[in-house]
Amino acid sequence: MEAPTAPPLNLDTIKAFIGENFQGKLDNTMLWNMNFDAAAVKSHSASVPMPGFGITLTSMNMQKANTCLLFDDSSCLGWDSYSQDHWRDIMTSAYDGYAGYTVRISVKSHNGWQNTIADAERRKIFAADLAEISEGYDGVELDLEWMDGLQTNLGLLAREIRAALPEGKTFFISCHAYGAYRFPLEDMALVDGFTFQQYGPQTTYFSWDNYVNTTRNFQNYGFENSKIMTSYATTTSQGSNGNGTVAVSGVRNGFFDAEGFSAEVNSGELNGFSYVFTGPMQTYQRAAYCVENNLQGIFYWDMGNDVPVEHPFNLAKWASYGLNANVDRHITHVDVKHATNSISSVAANKSSATMKLAKSADGSRAIIHGVENPAKAVLYSPLGTIINSQNVSHSAIDLTSIAKGMFVVMVTDTNGNTYSSKFVN
């Protein structure tokens, strides 16, 4: 067979076969991008860094070392340990045994993406491809970047995506704070939520006042509270020293370990440059603001630049404190030892998970469902402080004197059985 005189084109459509009908043992195989030069390949030939918890991989590894085949899974010998599915499985393994989380895949912009969504046929192709890669995820998100003005074509693309996505998949769009992207209001129902990027690199986007003002801009334009996800960042602004600026940094790079640092601090110094960021207390306040204003939630950019979870100022923890949010363990087995004279009481307590609280139409009461003969209700703050205690009348809790916020509600029935549930007033 003659050697080709030129490299093949359209490499993305070529299927590679390694060891077809081969009888023997294959070594680990790495496929590098053609732009990864020989010296770089050689430097990694002795030990290829593998993804995992506590391991930092550079963009050179992740973008140019395209495929890693370890042949260590007999059910899928071609499993790529550098694939997006592998990254996903590593992240979701952190939640093994837990419920209450979802995973969606984000699609970023590409050269000429405005032309893509301006073309009706390309919108259909885009949507079909997105539906295909949604397999293995709970939903998808568009992060097309730097749009402004009324996004009519984005609305048309949303129609195609919603029609193509399998039933049950969620669909989100990520927007910068600039102009709020003005997504067409008539297509709002097609999208499950909007993640608004309220952080730099400009310093102004790290301030509390700017956070509140941009959130109000979203609301004033017409984004529904239930679709608004605000944000904070574990990255900083650009660094400045009066003579120029440098690229953003991450809070993990020593900012929170500086002498005298406290939760209220939102700025720091690194290598002679000044940076601003959303500090722990402001992160908590941003998350609490979401609860107080009945917003969908909050997200952050990006996981790799936060300090470790065990650090007292880990921002993800402070956001969780503000939301009073968590994921719950799966309970797969319970050993129950019934007292012979308390069967009815134990049986009654087993139904505690069924208690639900729902606001009345006028918002003045919380109606109790799933509890027979409720007698008393106690409302606790997320920190465990008793906010209110009252006798229950007509299976409802009086909310007229209760402030807005997140509570844990404990209800006791006339037999002394207790039931608890979270509730947002």
Secondary structure, DSSP 8 states (H G I E B T S, - for coil): ----SS--S-GGG----SSTT--S----EEE--TTS-HHHHHHHHS------TT----HHHHHHS-EEE----TT-TT-BTTSHHHHHHHHHHTTTTEES---EEEEE--TTHHHHHHSHHHHHHHHHHHHHHTTTSSEEEEE-----S--HHHHHHHHHHHHHS-TT-EEEEEEESGGGGG--GGGGGG-SEEEEE---SSGGGGSHHHHHHHHHHHHHHT--GGGEEEEEESB---EE-SS-EE---BTTTTGGGSTT--TT--EEEETTEEEE---HHHHHHHHHHHHHTT--EEEEE-GGGS--TTSTT-HHHHHHHHHT---EE----------TT-HHHHHHHGGGGG-EEEE-TTSSEEEEES-SSEEEEEEE-TTS-EEEEEE-BTTEEE-TT--SSEEEEEEEETTS-EEEEEEE-
